Amino acid sequence: MAEDRHRKTAHDSDTPEYDNSTGGWGSLKGVARIFGETHATPVALSILAKQNKPGGVMCTSCAWAKPAKPHAFEFCENGAKATLWELTPERATPEFFAEHTLSELRGWHDHELEKAGRLTHPLRYDPGSDRYLPIPWKDAFAEIGAELRAMRPEEAVFYSSGHAGLEASYLYALFARAMGHNNLPQSSNMCHETTSVNLKNQIGVPVGTCTLDDFEECDAIFFFGQNTGTNSPRFLHPLKAAVERGCRIVTFNPVRERGLIEFVDPQNPAQMTVGKPTKISEEYFQVRPGGDIAALAGLMKCVLAAEDAAPGTVLDHAFIRDHTEGFEATEKAVRAIGWEEIERHSGLTREMLQRAADIYLSSEKVIGIYGMGLTQHVEGWLNLGMLVNLLMMRGNIGRPGAGISPVRGHSNVQGQRTVGIAERTGSVPLDKLREMFGFEPPEKNGLNAVHACDGILDGSVKAMIQLGGNLVRALPDRARMEDAWPKLRLTVSIATKPNRSHLTPGEVSYILPCLGRTDRDEQNGVPQAVTMEDSLSHIYGSIGRADPPAKTCKSELAIIAGIAEATLDPNPQLKWGEWTRNYDLVRDLIEETYPDDFRDFNARMMEPGGFYRGNAARERDWQTDSGRAKFVAPTTVSALGRNTDGAEMTLVTLRSNDQFNTTIYGFSDRLRGLEGSRDVVLINRDEIARLGLTEGQEVTLQSAIEDGVTRKVGPLKITAFDLPAGCVAGYYPELNPLVPLSYHERNSQTPAYKGAPVRILS
C-alpha cells in the first residue's frame, strides 16, 4: 500500500554509515589532512590556539557561542578547516587569471577553483580575452561608482554573506540606504529567514531565546532538523556535559547524524583512549521529510491527553492565560488530527511519539533546537510554529533552562541583521538614520534573494554587489540563474578566493580582494578589530594575526567605503574616510543607532564569553502586535505543501563533513560513511527495489514541479542509505538546480531545499 511505504521504524545498519563516534581520532585526522593540504604555517597554529578566545580570531565558520571559560582548544574540525583554508599560502594572482580563461575555469570543480588560493589584486573582466585583468583600486572604485550612479537606486542589489563583521555590515546597509534602496538580501534568505519572519510574528523576536547558561540546567533538549556534528561541532561539548548531568535528548531528523548519536571529546585523553563514547540522543526518530508538523501534533496530543488524565497538573495554565493567545483554537485543531494521519505523514508510530512525549512531560525545563531541516520547507512557518506551541504548552519559553534556539550556520549571519542589513524596514530605525546622517532613507521594503533573482530574470535588476559569498552557486534554480547572470549590467564581488560566481560576470564585472578575518588589519599603522554576533545573541571582538595575502588587499570596510564615496554625492555627515581609519568610530555609530543592544560597545567587545545584547522574549516581554505570544493552529500536517504519489520522491539536500556552505574542502563525508564523488543520490534499499532500480546505477533526477521549465541533474550514482521511505538525498549545492525559485517557504521565501519533489529517471 502507498501509505505503508512511508512507515520505517528500524535503523538500517547495512547501508553506509560511520562506525566511530563524532570527534575522537577521526576529527583529529580530518584536521591533520587539511594541515597537510594547505601547507599550514606556525602562524596558523598560533591563530588556532587563540581562536574563539578573547583577543583572538573568532571562527569564520559556524555561529555557535564562545564560552567565557574556553577549552584549551576552542575550535572544532570544521572551524580548523575554515581557518586553514583561509590561511593557505597559495595565491590567485593576476598571473593566474592571465593563464586561464573563464571558459576554462568553468570546467574546474569548485574545490579546485578555491584551491587556487587567496586573491591579491582588484580585477576587471575583459570580454575580449575572456579573462580578468588587474585594475588599480582608484579606477575600480571610480568605474563602479559611475555605473551605480547611472542607474536608478532600486535597480541595484547589495547582497551579503554571513562573513563580514558588524562594522562593515553597518556601513554596507548605510551605503544602500544613502543610495536610495533597501535591496539588502543576505545569506539568511537561503536558510533561516523562516525564523526571522515567523518567530518574530509568534513571540516578538526574530532570534532564539536561549543562552549558554540554559544548557547547564535544562532537563531535556528536543532537536529538529539540525546536524550538530557537521555544522556546529563545538556545540557537542555543552551537549556532552548536559547528558552527563542527566539531561535527556530527543532527536527528530530524517538522517541519522553521528553528532547526535555519540561523541568522543578530542580534548579528553581518558575518553580518547580507554573511555567510552558519550551517547547523545536517548531517542532518535527518523521522521519523514516534511513530517515534523505531524510529529509535533502527535507530541501535543500526548500532552493534551496527559492533561485530560490529570486536569490542572500538566499544562502551564498561568503562562497560557497571562502571556499567550490562540490556545483554544490550537487545542481544537490538534485534537481534530487523527493518529492515522499523524503516523502516515511523520513516518513514526504512535508508540514512538508517546515515548518522546513522556520525556517532555517528565522534564521541567525543555529547550527546542532546530536547523534548516525545519525552516527550508514550504510550510516551514508551521514547522516552527508547532515547535513553539509545544514549548509554550508547559511554559518553556522565557525562563532559565528553557527556550527556543535556532542554530545558525554562518559566523555573523545573525549579527548582520541586527545592525541593519535587512530588506524589510520594520526593524531598522529609519528616523535615527535620518537624524544622524542627514539624508532621507527609503521606507519601501527592498528585495530579498528570491525576489532579486526574479528581478534578474525579468531585467528589472541591473547590478549585483556581493559582500562575500558565492551566491550564484548557493541559489535555487541555479541553471536558470547562471544563464541570466551575464545579462546584468554590473557585477561586483568582494571576496577572498575565486569561486563559481566569478565565472558568470555581468557586462561590467569586478572582483575586489578583501582581507579575511584571520588577516592582520591595520589602518594607518593601527591594528583594527571587528565584531560579530553568535546564534545566542552575544557579541565578540576579533583580531586577525596573519600577514595579509598581499599589500594590495583591502579590508571589507575600506572597500565598501571606497565604492560609497565614488557613488554618493558629498555629504559631510557620511565620513567614509574617517570611519575607514578607525573602526571604533563605526562601533560608536552602531551604539548610537541601536543603544539598547550595543551599550558601551567599544568597552565591552572583548568581554570573555561576549556581551549579551538581550532578548525581550527571554524576559516574557512579547513585542508582537497584541503584546502576547501566539499559539499557531495547524492548518496542515505536512510541510511539503503538496501531495505526493508513489513515483514522486522528496529531495533533501545535505552538506558533507568536508564542506562549509558552498566551500568544498574535499570529498570525504566521513560522518556518514561516504567517500569519493559527490555526484550521488541516496535512497533506502527497499525503495531502490520498489522502483526497480539497482545500487550503483546512474540515474537523473528531475524536478516534479510543472511550471514550463525542465530541471534535471545527472548522472548521479544510486547509493543505498538509511533514509525514510519516499525520499532521496544528495549534496548541496550540486542539486540546487532541482529547486525552483518559486518553491519556497510561503512567508519568508526561504528555498525549500529540505523538501523538494523530484522524479528519478533511469
Order of alpha helices (4+ residues) and beta strands (2+ residues): beta-alpha-alpha-alpha-beta-alpha-alpha-alpha-beta-beta-beta-alpha-beta-alpha-alpha-beta-alpha-alpha-beta-beta-alpha-beta-beta-alpha-alpha-beta-alpha-alpha-alpha-beta-alpha-alpha-beta-alpha-alpha-alpha-beta-alpha-alpha-beta-beta-beta-beta-beta-beta-alpha-alpha-alpha-alpha-beta-beta-beta-beta-beta-beta-beta-beta-alpha-beta-beta-beta-beta
